[in-house]
Amino acid sequence: MASALESYVNKTVSVVTADGRIIVGFLKGFDQTINLILDESHERVYSTSDGIEQVILGLYIIRGDNVAVIGEVDEDTDSSLDFNTIKAEPLNPVTH
């Protein structure tokens, strides 16, 4: 999987973690165990009543064993969304 991440370097990605967090940022690097380095990152906290809160994280490292899903973000679509009006249930943690 690590080689599949090469095309995401220096692009905006969204990472869903095993504990149910969603973190968006610029992928600056990774290693063979999928440890990720994100720059200018923020966490999107979903709520059924208040819309999406964006918590600024800055430079952030995510351990590879905590990465559930990673994908590239379409920046045009993402920038056109009004996060104050989007309401959703938070994700549950992955259970084994």
N, C-alpha and C positions, 0 to 999 in steps of 0.2 A: 504494500500500500504506500510505502514511503516514496517510491518513485512516481506514483500517481499524483503526489502533492506538488511536484516540481512545477506544474503548469499554474498552480495557485500562488506561487511566491510573488510578492509585490502586488497582489490583488486583494480586494476586500473579500473576506470570507465570513461565513456564519458557522459557529461551532456549537453543537448541542453536546453538553457534557452528560456523563453518566448520572450525575446528581440532579439533572433536569434544568440546568442553567443554559441560557442562550447568550453567547458572547460574539460580538461582531467587531472586526478590526482588520488591519492590513497584515497579511501573513509575511513576516520578515524572514523566517527560517524554521527548520524542523530537523530532527535527527532520526536515526533508524528505529527508535522506539516511539515515534510520532509525538514526541514532546514538541509543542508549538510555541513560537514566539510571535505575539501579535503586538502591533504598534497602533497608537491612536484608537484603542479598543474601548468598548462600552458593553455593559450587560443590559439586555432588554428584559425587564421584569414585567410579566403579564399579570393582568388583573381582570376580573369580571365586572368591576365597578368603576375603576379609575383610568382605564386605558393603559398604554404601555409606558412605563417609567424607564428612562435610559440613565444608567449609573455609569459615570465616566471612570474608566480604569487606567487609561494611559498605556504604558508598556506593560505587557502581561504575558506570563508564561503558563501554559496549560500542560499538565502532565499527560503523557500519552495514554496511560491506563485509564484516564478520565474522559477521553474523547470517544463519543458515541457516533457522531455524524459531523462531517465537515463538507461545506459546499461553497461555491463562488456566489457572491451577491451581485445581482444586476443593479448597478448603482443608479441608473436612470429611474427604474421602477421604485427602488428603495427611497430615493430622495423625493418622489412624488407622493409618498404615503403620509397621511396625517395620523401619527401614532397616538394622539390624544383621543381619537374616536374609535380606535381598534380595541376591542375587549375580547379576552380569551382566558380560558383556564390555564394556570401554570402547569408545566409538565411535571409528572411524577418522576422520582428517581428510578433508574433501572434496577430491577431486582433479579437476583440470580437464584 
